[in-house]
């Protein structure tokens, strides 16, 4: 999941070197924390959060196929 999120985020932003993903285990769920450069935050979130919502949907569906619970948080 981490590699998928990195791939998606790096292809959306202008500064792909600043993209990082951290895995955090909380309860029975894995949380992927996505960090991007300040100027690229809007490109990852999108208008009214549409891109962020689609990223979360895509990662969750791939995780569900593997029998895992994963969520994505976009962090400042």
CNS distance restraints for C-alpha pairs under 8 A (distance, minus, plus):
assign (resid   1 and name CA) (resid   5 and name CA) 6.25 0.50 0.50
assign (resid   1 and name CA) (resid  59 and name CA) 6.54 0.50 0.50
assign (resid   1 and name CA) (resid  62 and name CA) 7.55 0.50 0.50
assign (resid   1 and name CA) (resid  63 and name CA) 6.88 0.50 0.50
assign (resid   2 and name CA) (resid   6 and name CA) 6.19 0.50 0.50
assign (resid   2 and name CA) (resid  21 and name CA) 6.62 0.50 0.50
assign (resid   2 and name CA) (resid  22 and name CA) 7.90 0.50 0.50
assign (resid   2 and name CA) (resid  23 and name CA) 7.45 0.50 0.50
assign (resid   2 and name CA) (resid  32 and name CA) 7.00 0.50 0.50
assign (resid   3 and name CA) (resid   7 and name CA) 6.10 0.50 0.50
assign (resid   4 and name CA) (resid   8 and name CA) 6.26 0.50 0.50
assign (resid   4 and name CA) (resid  59 and name CA) 7.50 0.50 0.50
assign (resid   5 and name CA) (resid   9 and name CA) 6.07 0.50 0.50
assign (resid   5 and name CA) (resid  21 and name CA) 7.58 0.50 0.50
assign (resid   5 and name CA) (resid  55 and name CA) 7.71 0.50 0.50
assign (resid   5 and name CA) (resid  59 and name CA) 7.14 0.50 0.50
assign (resid   6 and name CA) (resid  10 and name CA) 5.92 0.50 0.50
assign (resid   6 and name CA) (resid  19 and name CA) 7.16 0.50 0.50
assign (resid   6 and name CA) (resid  20 and name CA) 7.14 0.50 0.50
assign (resid   6 and name CA) (resid  21 and name CA) 6.64 0.50 0.50
assign (resid   7 and name CA) (resid  11 and name CA) 6.34 0.50 0.50
assign (resid   8 and name CA) (resid  12 and name CA) 6.53 0.50 0.50
assign (resid   8 and name CA) (resid  55 and name CA) 7.83 0.50 0.50
assign (resid   9 and name CA) (resid  13 and name CA) 6.46 0.50 0.50
assign (resid   9 and name CA) (resid  16 and name CA) 7.65 0.50 0.50
assign (resid   9 and name CA) (resid  19 and name CA) 7.05 0.50 0.50
assign (resid   9 and name CA) (resid  44 and name CA) 6.82 0.50 0.50
assign (resid  10 and name CA) (resid  15 and name CA) 7.63 0.50 0.50
assign (resid  10 and name CA) (resid  16 and name CA) 4.62 0.50 0.50
assign (resid  10 and name CA) (resid  17 and name CA) 7.80 0.50 0.50
assign (resid  10 and name CA) (resid  19 and name CA) 6.46 0.50 0.50
assign (resid  11 and name CA) (resid  16 and name CA) 7.26 0.50 0.50
assign (resid  12 and name CA) (resid  43 and name CA) 6.48 0.50 0.50
assign (resid  12 and name CA) (resid  44 and name CA) 6.60 0.50 0.50
assign (resid  13 and name CA) (resid  40 and name CA) 5.54 0.50 0.50
assign (resid  13 and name CA) (resid  43 and name CA) 6.26 0.50 0.50
assign (resid  13 and name CA) (resid  44 and name CA) 7.11 0.50 0.50
assign (resid  14 and name CA) (resid  40 and name CA) 6.62 0.50 0.50
assign (resid  15 and name CA) (resid  19 and name CA) 7.52 0.50 0.50
assign (resid  15 and name CA) (resid  37 and name CA) 6.89 0.50 0.50
assign (resid  15 and name CA) (resid  40 and name CA) 7.32 0.50 0.50
assign (resid  18 and name CA) (resid  35 and name CA) 7.69 0.50 0.50
assign (resid  18 and name CA) (resid  36 and name CA) 5.60 0.50 0.50
assign (resid  18 and name CA) (resid  37 and name CA) 5.60 0.50 0.50
assign (resid  19 and name CA) (resid  34 and name CA) 7.31 0.50 0.50
assign (resid  19 and name CA) (resid  35 and name CA) 5.68 0.50 0.50
assign (resid  19 and name CA) (resid  36 and name CA) 4.60 0.50 0.50
assign (resid  19 and name CA) (resid  37 and name CA) 6.97 0.50 0.50
assign (resid  20 and name CA) (resid  34 and name CA) 5.97 0.50 0.50
assign (resid  20 and name CA) (resid  35 and name CA) 5.24 0.50 0.50
assign (resid  20 and name CA) (resid  36 and name CA) 6.68 0.50 0.50
assign (resid  21 and name CA) (resid  32 and name CA) 6.28 0.50 0.50
assign (resid  21 and name CA) (resid  33 and name CA) 5.43 0.50 0.50
assign (resid  21 and name CA) (resid  34 and name CA) 4.70 0.50 0.50
assign (resid  21 and name CA) (resid  35 and name CA) 6.36 0.50 0.50
assign (resid  22 and name CA) (resid  32 and name CA) 5.63 0.50 0.50
assign (resid  22 and name CA) (resid  33 and name CA) 5.07 0.50 0.50
assign (resid  22 and name CA) (resid  34 and name CA) 6.78 0.50 0.50
assign (resid  23 and name CA) (resid  30 and name CA) 6.64 0.50 0.50
assign (resid  23 and name CA) (resid  31 and name CA) 5.81 0.50 0.50
assign (resid  23 and name CA) (resid  32 and name CA) 4.78 0.50 0.50
assign (resid  23 and name CA) (resid  33 and name CA) 6.45 0.50 0.50
assign (resid  24 and name CA) (resid  30 and name CA) 5.80 0.50 0.50
assign (resid  24 and name CA) (resid  31 and name CA) 5.08 0.50 0.50
assign (resid  24 and name CA) (resid  32 and name CA) 6.39 0.50 0.50
assign (resid  24 and name CA) (resid  33 and name CA) 7.55 0.50 0.50
assign (resid  25 and name CA) (resid  29 and name CA) 6.06 0.50 0.50
assign (resid  25 and name CA) (resid  30 and name CA) 4.69 0.50 0.50
assign (resid  25 and name CA) (resid  31 and name CA) 6.18 0.50 0.50
assign (resid  26 and name CA) (resid  30 and name CA) 6.11 0.50 0.50
assign (resid  26 and name CA) (resid  31 and name CA) 6.92 0.50 0.50
assign (resid  28 and name CA) (resid  69 and name CA) 7.29 0.50 0.50
assign (resid  29 and name CA) (resid  68 and name CA) 7.54 0.50 0.50
assign (resid  29 and name CA) (resid  69 and name CA) 5.01 0.50 0.50
assign (resid  29 and name CA) (resid  70 and name CA) 5.72 0.50 0.50
assign (resid  29 and name CA) (resid  71 and name CA) 7.50 0.50 0.50
assign (resid  30 and name CA) (resid  69 and name CA) 6.25 0.50 0.50
assign (resid  30 and name CA) (resid  70 and name CA) 4.77 0.50 0.50
assign (resid  30 and name CA) (resid  71 and name CA) 6.49 0.50 0.50
assign (resid  31 and name CA) (resid  70 and name CA) 5.74 0.50 0.50
assign (resid  31 and name CA) (resid  71 and name CA) 4.96 0.50 0.50
assign (resid  31 and name CA) (resid  72 and name CA) 5.84 0.50 0.50
assign (resid  31 and name CA) (resid  73 and name CA) 7.03 0.50 0.50
assign (resid  32 and name CA) (resid  70 and name CA) 7.21 0.50 0.50
assign (resid  32 and name CA) (resid  71 and name CA) 6.15 0.50 0.50
assign (resid  32 and name CA) (resid  72 and name CA) 4.83 0.50 0.50
assign (resid  32 and name CA) (resid  73 and name CA) 6.15 0.50 0.50
assign (resid  33 and name CA) (resid  72 and name CA) 6.05 0.50 0.50
assign (resid  33 and name CA) (resid  73 and name CA) 4.87 0.50 0.50
assign (resid  33 and name CA) (resid  74 and name CA) 5.88 0.50 0.50
assign (resid  33 and name CA) (resid  75 and name CA) 6.28 0.50 0.50
assign (resid  34 and name CA) (resid  72 and name CA) 7.13 0.50 0.50
assign (resid  34 and name CA) (resid  73 and name CA) 6.06 0.50 0.50
assign (resid  34 and name CA) (resid  74 and name CA) 4.79 0.50 0.50
assign (resid  34 and name CA) (resid  75 and name CA) 5.87 0.50 0.50
assign (resid  35 and name CA) (resid  74 and name CA) 6.21 0.50 0.50
assign (resid  35 and name CA) (resid  75 and name CA) 5.40 0.50 0.50
assign (resid  35 and name CA) (resid  76 and name CA) 6.41 0.50 0.50
assign (resid  36 and name CA) (resid  40 and name CA) 6.25 0.50 0.50
assign (resid  36 and name CA) (resid  41 and name CA) 6.27 0.50 0.50
assign (resid  36 and name CA) (resid  76 and name CA) 7.66 0.50 0.50
assign (resid  37 and name CA) (resid  41 and name CA) 6.56 0.50 0.50
assign (resid  38 and name CA) (resid  76 and name CA) 7.61 0.50 0.50
assign (resid  40 and name CA) (resid  44 and name CA) 6.64 0.50 0.50
assign (resid  41 and name CA) (resid  45 and name CA) 6.25 0.50 0.50
assign (resid  42 and name CA) (resid  46 and name CA) 5.56 0.50 0.50
assign (resid  42 and name CA) (resid  47 and name CA) 7.84 0.50 0.50
assign (resid  43 and name CA) (resid  51 and name CA) 7.88 0.50 0.50
assign (resid  44 and name CA) (resid  51 and name CA) 6.22 0.50 0.50
assign (resid  44 and name CA) (resid  52 and name CA) 6.08 0.50 0.50
assign (resid  45 and name CA) (resid  49 and name CA) 4.96 0.50 0.50
assign (resid  45 and name CA) (resid  50 and name CA) 6.75 0.50 0.50
assign (resid  45 and name CA) (resid  51 and name CA) 5.36 0.50 0.50
assign (resid  45 and name CA) (resid  52 and name CA) 4.64 0.50 0.50
assign (resid  45 and name CA) (resid  53 and name CA) 7.96 0.50 0.50
assign (resid  46 and name CA) (resid  50 and name CA) 5.49 0.50 0.50
assign (resid  46 and name CA) (resid  51 and name CA) 4.91 0.50 0.50
assign (resid  46 and name CA) (resid  52 and name CA) 6.66 0.50 0.50
assign (resid  47 and name CA) (resid  51 and name CA) 7.43 0.50 0.50
assign (resid  49 and name CA) (resid  53 and name CA) 6.08 0.50 0.50
assign (resid  50 and name CA) (resid  54 and name CA) 6.28 0.50 0.50
assign (resid  51 and name CA) (resid  55 and name CA) 6.16 0.50 0.50
assign (resid  52 and name CA) (resid  56 and name CA) 6.21 0.50 0.50
assign (resid  53 and name CA) (resid  57 and name CA) 6.17 0.50 0.50
assign (resid  54 and name CA) (resid  58 and name CA) 6.06 0.50 0.50
assign (resid  55 and name CA) (resid  59 and name CA) 6.21 0.50 0.50
assign (resid  56 and name CA) (resid  60 and name CA) 6.00 0.50 0.50
assign (resid  56 and name CA) (resid  71 and name CA) 6.74 0.50 0.50
assign (resid  56 and name CA) (resid  72 and name CA) 5.76 0.50 0.50
assign (resid  57 and name CA) (resid  61 and name CA) 6.09 0.50 0.50
assign (resid  58 and name CA) (resid  62 and name CA) 6.34 0.50 0.50
assign (resid  59 and name CA) (resid  63 and name CA) 6.12 0.50 0.50
assign (resid  59 and name CA) (resid  70 and name CA) 7.28 0.50 0.50
assign (resid  59 and name CA) (resid  71 and name CA) 7.53 0.50 0.50
assign (resid  59 and name CA) (resid  72 and name CA) 7.71 0.50 0.50
assign (resid  60 and name CA) (resid  64 and name CA) 6.01 0.50 0.50
assign (resid  60 and name CA) (resid  69 and name CA) 7.13 0.50 0.50
assign (resid  60 and name CA) (resid  70 and name CA) 5.83 0.50 0.50
assign (resid  60 and name CA) (resid  71 and name CA) 6.53 0.50 0.50
assign (resid  61 and name CA) (resid  65 and name CA) 6.41 0.50 0.50
assign (resid  62 and name CA) (resid  66 and name CA) 6.74 0.50 0.50
assign (resid  63 and name CA) (resid  67 and name CA) 6.26 0.50 0.50
assign (resid  63 and name CA) (resid  68 and name CA) 5.10 0.50 0.50
assign (resid  63 and name CA) (resid  69 and name CA) 6.22 0.50 0.50
assign (resid  63 and name CA) (resid  70 and name CA) 6.21 0.50 0.50
assign (resid  64 and name CA) (resid  68 and name CA) 5.44 0.50 0.50
assign (resid  64 and name CA) (resid  69 and name CA) 6.55 0.50 0.50
